[in-house]
């Protein structure tokens, strides 16, 4: 469909964090936006308030009239929607132009300079940092992010003047293969989504193919030590980064008194005295990658230093809810064993000598099946672990796969329990800790407000 013909856009799965960002983009352009989602949420409520027509019943009769013309309505759907979905089938049968979210983002990277962040871990925080650095600089940017930034209260930033667009490049369902980055970061390539890829080799091959899509005048910024071997077009400049080594790295790291400061060593110009607005050690590397993108796009030293200090974080990414001398509670979206390991190490470093308790909700039966031993190894870095039933998301149960298989493999001597999610408030009330972390990408976050109320009374 010619973009100039589009008068309405209909989203199947509009409540997803990535889908809602694109819905906001089209709302801002003044188009009619409609959509379906399975359940109401804070995101869908906000979209409705901004003018989107949303319903929660799989019903063709509820689709807005403006979204029923195949000549003027673009349909965007998420890969998580099942093939038998009635509305999806209706649009397929009736000649509509259907595109995945990633295809729409890919079109934007063909007309703008895409600054993309890919990798198993750290995508949302790194892309949100980069977007903040640029948005508050003279460069400015557009952004489509995988989380709600605390600085802007949204997952979408629009700039009428900037030709840069920051995009979280998602490897799920090979979505990032639709993109044409001008510059991209690859944070990590630890195998994930094996329900899609089957093997680690196929997962790594997907990242290799992604690097071949970078524009010939573009840039690849890779974390050091990745298994994946890039295959870039002639003309692409490749850099490496990490906390301690690579073309971009940190020196003079100081951690203490609730602050983290360091100096950025960069081939594009060193920056001294960087202060992390969200002072957790994992954000040193995230920050290095974000600053590299910002430097490539033209942000200056003082703008980058100011942006790093004023970055407030992303909802559910090391998100502090209670922070007093007596009690700390934070939630983190970590749902892969390596993410969990990094999260736990960061917490233990920040709160050395204190009693840290983690409540973990595994995400997906398939991921639990593929990584149950790795989950147990990461959680065994703690002394006190509570595991909740698996959050299924898009999946049906797999025989023999429950949270029990992680629980049984926790190291001997660890304080542990296995509960249903409805028991979470009771576990919190019982106490016995002074730092609590809830981990997972499922609906464990729905308990954050209740946990905060319980702990605020104790603090």
NORQUIVEN-V932707 format. One record per residue. N is the residue number from 1. SS is DSSP state (H for helix, E for strand, L for the rest). PHI is phi as a letter, one per 40 degrees, with the letter a starting at -180 (NA if undefined). D_FIRST is the distance of its C-alpha to the first C-alpha in whole Angstrom. Layout:
{{N,SS,PHI,D_FIRST} {N,SS,PHI,D_FIRST}}
This chain:
{{1,L,NA,0} {2,L,c,4} {3,H,d,6} {4,H,c,8} {5,H,c,7} {6,L,c,8} {7,L,b,11} {8,E,a,12} {9,E,b,12} {10,E,b,14} {11,E,b,16} {12,E,c,18} {13,L,h,21} {14,L,c,21} {15,L,c,24} {16,L,c,24} {17,H,c,25} {18,H,c,22} {19,H,c,20} {20,H,c,21} {21,H,c,21} {22,H,c,17} {23,H,d,18} {24,H,c,20} {25,H,d,18} {26,H,c,15} {27,H,c,19} {28,H,c,20} {29,L,c,17} {30,L,g,18} {31,L,c,15} {32,E,c,16} {33,E,b,17} {34,E,b,18} {35,E,a,19} {36,E,b,22} {37,L,a,25} {38,L,c,28} {39,L,b,30} {40,L,c,30} {41,L,a,31} {42,H,c,32} {43,H,c,28} {44,H,c,27} {45,H,c,30} {46,H,c,29} {47,H,c,25} {48,H,c,26} {49,H,c,28} {50,L,c,26} {51,L,h,24} {52,L,c,22} {53,E,b,22} {54,E,b,24} {55,E,b,25} {56,L,b,27} {57,L,b,28} {58,L,c,26} {59,L,a,25} {60,H,d,22} {61,H,c,24} {62,H,c,24} {63,L,c,20} {64,L,d,20} {65,H,d,19} {66,H,c,16} {67,H,c,14} {68,L,b,15} {69,L,b,12} {70,L,c,9} {71,L,c,8} {72,L,b,8} {73,E,b,9} {74,E,c,8} {75,E,b,11} {76,E,b,13} {77,E,b,16} {78,L,c,19} {79,L,c,21} {80,L,c,24} {81,L,c,22} {82,L,c,24} {83,L,c,23} {84,L,c,24} {85,L,d,23} {86,H,c,23} {87,H,c,20} {88,H,d,18} {89,H,c,19} {90,H,c,18} {91,H,c,14} {92,H,c,15} {93,H,c,17} {94,L,b,15} {95,L,g,11} {96,L,c,9} {97,E,c,7} {98,E,b,10} {99,E,b,10} {100,E,c,14} {101,H,d,15} {102,H,c,16} {103,H,c,13} {104,H,c,12} {105,H,c,15} {106,H,c,15} {107,H,c,12} {108,H,c,15} {109,H,c,17} {110,H,c,16} {111,H,b,16} {112,L,b,19} {113,E,c,22} {114,E,c,22} {115,E,b,25} {116,E,b,25} {117,E,b,28} {118,E,b,28} {119,L,h,31} {120,L,c,33} {121,L,b,35} {122,L,g,34} {123,H,c,31} {124,H,c,30} {125,H,c,34} {126,H,c,33} {127,H,c,30} {128,H,c,31} {129,H,c,34} {130,H,c,32} {131,H,c,30} {132,H,c,33} {133,H,d,35} {134,H,c,32} {135,H,c,31} {136,L,c,35} {137,L,b,35} {138,L,c,35} {139,L,c,31} {140,L,g,30} {141,L,a,26} {142,E,c,23} {143,E,a,24} {144,E,b,22} {145,E,b,25} {146,E,c,27} {147,E,a,29} {148,E,c,31} {149,E,c,32} {150,L,c,36} {151,L,c,36} {152,L,b,33} {153,L,g,32} {154,E,a,29} {155,E,b,26} {156,E,a,24} {157,E,b,25} {158,L,b,23} {159,L,b,25} {160,L,c,24} {161,L,b,26} {162,L,c,25} {163,L,c,23} {164,E,c,24} {165,E,b,22} {166,E,c,24} {167,E,b,23} {168,E,c,25} {169,L,c,24} {170,L,c,24} {171,L,c,26} {172,H,d,25} {173,H,f,23} {174,H,f,23} {175,H,d,20} {176,H,c,21} {177,H,c,20} {178,H,c,17} {179,L,c,18} {180,L,b,20} {181,L,c,23} {182,L,c,25} {183,E,a,28} {184,E,b,28} {185,E,b,31} {186,E,b,32} {187,L,c,35} {188,L,a,36} {189,L,b,35} {190,L,c,37} {191,L,d,36} {192,L,a,34} {193,L,f,32} {194,H,c,34} {195,H,c,32} {196,H,c,29} {197,H,c,31} {198,L,g,34} {199,L,b,36} {200,H,c,37} {201,H,c,36} {202,H,c,32} {203,H,c,32} {204,H,c,33} {205,H,c,31} {206,H,c,28} {207,H,c,29} {208,H,d,30} {209,H,c,27} {210,H,d,25} {211,H,c,28} {212,L,c,26} {213,L,c,23} {214,L,c,25} {215,L,d,24} {216,L,d,27} {217,L,c,28} {218,L,b,28} {219,E,b,31} {220,E,b,32} {221,E,b,34} {222,E,b,35} {223,E,c,38} {224,L,c,41} {225,L,g,42} {226,L,c,39} {227,L,c,39} {228,L,c,36} {229,L,b,36} {230,L,c,33} {231,L,b,32} {232,L,c,30} {233,L,c,29} {234,L,c,32} {235,L,h,32} {236,L,c,31} {237,E,c,34} {238,E,b,35} {239,E,b,38} {240,E,b,39} {241,E,a,40} {242,L,a,42} {243,L,c,45} {244,L,b,48} {245,L,a,47} {246,L,h,44} {247,L,c,43} {248,E,b,42} {249,E,a,45} {250,E,b,47} {251,E,b,51} {252,E,f,53} {253,E,c,52} {254,E,b,53} {255,E,b,53} {256,E,i,55} {257,L,f,56} {258,L,g,52} {259,E,b,51} {260,E,b,49} {261,E,b,50} {262,E,a,49} {263,E,b,48} {264,E,c,45} {265,E,c,46} {266,L,a,43} {267,L,c,43} {268,L,c,41} {269,L,h,44} {270,L,c,46} {271,E,b,46} {272,E,c,49} {273,E,g,50} {274,E,c,46} {275,E,b,47} {276,L,c,44} {277,L,c,43} {278,L,b,43} {279,L,c,46} {280,L,b,46} {281,L,c,46} {282,H,c,43} {283,H,c,41} {284,H,c,43} {285,H,c,41} {286,H,d,38} {287,H,c,39} {288,H,d,40} {289,H,c,36} {290,H,c,35} {291,H,c,37} {292,H,c,36} {293,H,c,32} {294,H,c,34} {295,H,c,36} {296,H,d,33} {297,H,c,31} {298,L,h,34} {299,L,c,36} {300,L,c,40} {301,H,d,43} {302,H,c,44} {303,H,c,40} {304,H,c,40} {305,H,c,43} {306,H,c,42} {307,H,c,39} {308,H,c,41} {309,H,c,43} {310,H,c,41} {311,L,c,39} {312,L,c,39} {313,L,h,37} {314,E,b,35} {315,L,d,35} {316,L,g,37} {317,E,b,37} {318,L,f,41} {319,E,c,41} {320,E,c,45} {321,E,b,46} {322,E,b,49} {323,E,a,51} {324,L,b,55} {325,L,d,58} {326,L,c,59} {327,L,a,55} {328,E,b,52} {329,E,b,49} {330,E,b,45} {331,E,b,42} {332,E,a,40} {333,L,c,37} {334,L,d,38} {335,L,a,38} {336,L,b,38} {337,H,d,42} {338,H,c,42} {339,H,c,40} {340,H,c,43} {341,H,c,45} {342,H,c,44} {343,H,c,44} {344,H,c,48} {345,H,c,49} {346,H,c,48} {347,H,c,49} {348,H,c,53} {349,H,c,53} {350,H,c,52} {351,L,b,55} {352,L,d,57} {353,L,g,60} {354,L,b,58} {355,L,c,58} {356,E,b,54} {357,E,b,53} {358,E,b,49} {359,E,b,48} {360,E,b,45} {361,E,b,42} {362,E,d,41} {363,E,b,37} {364,L,g,36} {365,H,c,38} {366,H,c,37} {367,H,c,37} {368,H,c,41} {369,H,c,42} {370,H,c,41} {371,H,b,42} {372,H,c,45} {373,H,c,48} {374,H,c,46} {375,H,d,45} {376,H,c,49} {377,H,c,50} {378,H,c,48} {379,H,c,49} {380,L,c,53} {381,L,c,53} {382,L,b,54} {383,L,b,57} {384,E,a,55} {385,E,b,52} {386,E,b,51} {387,E,b,48} {388,E,b,46} {389,E,d,44} {390,E,c,41} {391,E,c,38} {392,L,c,36} {393,L,f,32} {394,L,c,30} {395,L,b,33} {396,L,c,36} {397,L,d,39} {398,L,b,41} {399,L,d,44} {400,L,g,47} {401,L,b,44} {402,L,b,45} {403,L,c,46} {404,H,d,50} {405,H,c,49} {406,H,c,48} {407,H,d,51} {408,L,c,54} {409,L,b,53} {410,L,c,54} {411,L,c,57} {412,L,d,60} {413,L,g,62} {414,L,c,58} {415,E,c,58} {416,E,a,56} {417,E,a,54} {418,E,b,52} {419,E,b,50} {420,L,c,48} {421,H,c,46} {422,H,c,48} {423,H,c,51} {424,H,d,49} {425,H,d,51} {426,H,c,54} {427,H,c,54} {428,H,c,53} {429,H,c,56} {430,H,c,58} {431,L,g,58} {432,L,g,60} {433,L,a,57} {434,L,b,57} {435,E,b,53} {436,E,b,50} {437,E,b,47} {438,E,b,45} {439,E,b,42} {440,L,i,39} {441,L,b,35} {442,L,c,36} {443,H,c,37} {444,H,c,40} {445,H,c,39} {446,H,c,40} {447,H,c,43} {448,H,d,43} {449,H,c,44} {450,H,c,47} {451,H,c,48} {452,H,d,48} {453,H,c,50} {454,H,c,53} {455,H,c,53} {456,H,c,53} {457,H,c,57} {458,H,c,58} {459,L,c,57}}
